[in-house]
Amino acid sequence: MMKIALAKVVRIFGRLLVLGWVTTKALDRAGAAVNSQEAAEVEESPGEG
């Protein structure tokens, strides 16, 4: 009984790890795109800030 429960827990953690890794990669790409857009905006309007 404990082995089945342990296997389920391990499987859930595995999915969470994969999901977290995919999410992190997606956020990194989105963040890089946002950063490049912000950098372009800053170059266009140096008077702000």
N, C-alpha and C positions, 0 to 999 in steps of 0.2 A: 504493500500500500504506500509506504513512504517513497519507494523508488518511483512510482508513477507520479506522485506529487512533486518530487524533486525534478523529474524530467519536465513536467509542465512549467515549473518555475524557471528552469534553465532555458527552455524554449522561449518563454515570455521575455526573459532578460536578453536573449539573443536578438529577438525582434526589436526590442527597445534600443539595443546598441546599434543595429543596422539602421533603424529609423532615425536615431539621433545623428549617426554619421552622415546619412543622406541629407537630413535637414541642415546640418552644419555646412556641408558642401554647397547646398542651394543658397543658404544665407550668405556664405562667403562670396559667391558669385554675384548675388544681388547687392551685397554691400560694396563690392568692387565697382559695380556699375553705378551705384549711387555716389560713391566717392569720386569717380571720374566725372560725373555730371556736376557735382558740387565744385570740383576743381575748375571745370570749364566756366562755371558761373562766377567764381571768384576772379578768374583771369579777365572776364568781361567787365566786371564792375569792381575795380580795386578800391573805390571810395568807401565801400561799406565795411563795417566791422571795426 
